[in-house]
């Protein structure tokens, strides 16, 4: 006779934080059957367990700075005086880490952060697209200005000399390990002129790039984000990584090879080594898209799908129970 696992909800609410290109739900509220949820029903199953769940929505391709401040704005209006547990998929974990480190004046108390396949050390996939397609190159200018923003210095008050120094530093960082790309001939001196007017600069960049790409490169995460985003000793950090193999026709087959060549086993986009942060719980046998419940949603409508695949809901029940057992 099979033994049914005993799952329990955490004491504090769970805040679900999505990754790159994420959302809360798409489609009309009046027609729920036509809606697509980023979390694929995970929030409903957690609620059935008895957990209080808050699904958040931040700019899907915004910078870590933008996404973290949006997340904070959402939570401060609804969680005044409450304890919370952050649970973040992919880039969402970087948003949460930034919020914890750089937005200290919070009316809510963060007990824990659990990251699920978050690229804490960046992703070689973003490096490849930067080097071969050009995304994230212009975003380096935003990264440079963002560094000053974190010190609460308005970009318009920067001296031309300091702006040029920041831009040149980002340029060298990007090109240090880069092969020739579509943007190799980009005139950095011209872009530096645009940087003198932050509004013009940002409009230009948004036409050809998105700030998230620069924030997810291995250079940015290892050399800037991590050294400047320390853990809070009063908050528990947990992490999960994932590993999967892919058939030749899979969209993740080629990216997984890029990551494996640089960093080893991975879920198609993020290596296990990059996913480790704080207390590492375990490596899941799943791909990057299994981890936010999308395949769980399709199992109910496509009975021919392999039932032996990673059980997303069971994982989130287990994770919720782990939070409870750790006192959260």
Buried (B, 14 or more C-beta within 10 A) or exposed (E): EEEEEEBBBBBBBBBBBBBBEBBBBEEEEEEEEEEEBBBBBBBBBBEEBEBBBBBBBBBBBBBBBBBBBBBBEBBBEEBEEBBBBBBBBBBBBBBBBBBBBBBEEBEBEBBBBBBBBBBBBBBBBBBBBBBEEBBBBBBBBBBBBBBBBEEEEEBEEBEEEEBBEBBBBBBEBBBEEBEEBEBEEBEBEEBBBBBBEBEEBBEBBBEEBBBBBBBBBBBBBBBBBBEEBEBEEEBBBBBBBBBBEBEEEBEBEEBBBBBBEBBEBBBBBBBBBBBBBBEBBEBBEBBBBBBBBBBBBEBEEEEEEEEEBBBBBEBBBBBBBBBBEBEB
